[in-house]
Amino acid sequence: MIVADRKPIEEILNSIKEYDKIMLAGCGGCVTICFSGGAKAVELLASQIKMARKKQGRAIEIIECTPERQCEYEFIDQLKDDLKSVDAVLSIACGVGVQAMSERHPDTITIPGLNTKFMGYPIEHALWDERCAGCGDCVLEWTGGVCPIARCAKKLLNGPCGGSANGKCEVDKDVDCAWQLIYDRLKKLGRLDNLKQVRQPKDWRTSTNAGQRKTKFEEAML
Amino acid sequence: MKSGSRLEKVLTAGEFAVTAELGPPQNADPEAIKKKAQYCLGNVEGANITDNQTAIVRMSSIAAAAIALSCGVEPVVQMVCRDRNRIAMQSDILGAAALGVKNLLCLSGDHQKFGNHPQAANVFDIDSVQLIAMVKRMRDDKQFLSGDEIKEHEPRLFIGAVENPFADPFEYRVLRLGKKVEAGADFIQTQCVFDVEKFARWMDMVVAEGLHEKVYIMAGLTPVRSHKALEYMKTEVAGMSIPDELIKRMQAVEDKEAKKEEGIKICLEMIEQVRKIKGVAGIHLMPIGWESITPVILERAGLLPRPEV
């Protein structure tokens, strides 16, 4: 899932300071699961904004909504009529949702209320960890299911570096060293041979280095 | 000869080799390099010119190496993967060789978090093992990483790598060293050895794998002037092993000058100890911020004058 954090309230208030009526749009997808952009987050943020604006002496009207997924046209197209009456949309979907909204409703300004961070999952209640960098050329087959691209601070394919100590990464002592994890898992699986081979330089063309990526599923194309 | 560097000649002649670190300044002053080069001149096989060490911006290692060369000191240019992609690295490798550099040490590089530009994007297009293989390919196969031919004047470099016997997973460290050797490393400089016992255990594993016959291993040594430096390394630098007895020993000495002398003595004892370990082909001195002590230590260790090769 995509994990995002809410922007600081001061930044949000500043970004909507010139508007008197906005739509606050959440998303029923990933950001609902990570608490930053679901229906509850919409409700909470709307009251925070209203209170702050009242205090500033410039009340604001807010239309609250949480489409099932803000990243799909069919769900955000339904907002068209409501959008006619607002000055802007404050979106608390991920960056994908914000862009879908902007693209589908080009006459309305859409402002992001979240900072989109990574693809990952919760490792315990209310704590998410990054797992995938979307590099476009998966290496998990030989790494014991631990991604060194997303989880090693140096993206090493022949790690670990000299800063791995007590299972932790030198960059952040709260983060596991991906290469220690890879070593431990492969050892358990009896596949340490996987690490003896010198891994060749990665072809980054499948990553973000070749500009915006596209993908299509031929069989399903209309 | 792969490169014809002095370091290569001394190591292949079976002599105990010595290198020392020469950190470039955080400014554009060539005199800073020239001054430090004097501590190395005639005393070491090569002076390691660090590449923006600890991710702090300093004079370019290749530029500093050119200045060292002009002083008669053979540089070991350090190259990290943090700041450049494969295009810039190969370009710099050609440039370094053109300036007369004959030794290149390949490292991943300290993460930018530890430096003075933590906001910077890092590169890590290739890693240190891949860098070693790339330099070897340029030298031996006369090819760029792309496979394009280097028609003439390929860079003739003696390829160095580093290994940290004190980082985790300990038992994997020798396997990884093996990968660096397979990739093409000619010599290895280790992380600072303070824990000689653990280093000896690591060397036993290196020898058991026969790696000491495929690569020259130089033990990294750092003379210290105070117990605080040791305490700092113990608590703040990941992957360091500092025995408490060493800290206590430095702590027990009160006078500042006496502390320096104690630090020198410890370093001399370690030189003695690592020389006796099978497979150790030399030492690499890293007197962080104390370069002037290099000739003193080498003289007292009986490592001067350097052999003629």
Interface residues (C-beta under 8 A of the other chain):
Chain A: A153 K154 K155 L156 L157 N158 G159 P160 C161 G162 G163 S164 A165 N166 G167 K168 E170 V171 C177 Q180 Y183 D184 L192 L195 K196 Q197 V198 R199 Q200 P201 K202 W204
Chain B: C81 R82 R86 S108 G109 D110 H111 K113 N122 F124 D125 I126 D127 S128 V129 Q130 A133 M134 L145 V162 E163 N164 A167 D168 P169 Y172 L175 R176 G178 K179 E182 A183 Q191 A238 G239
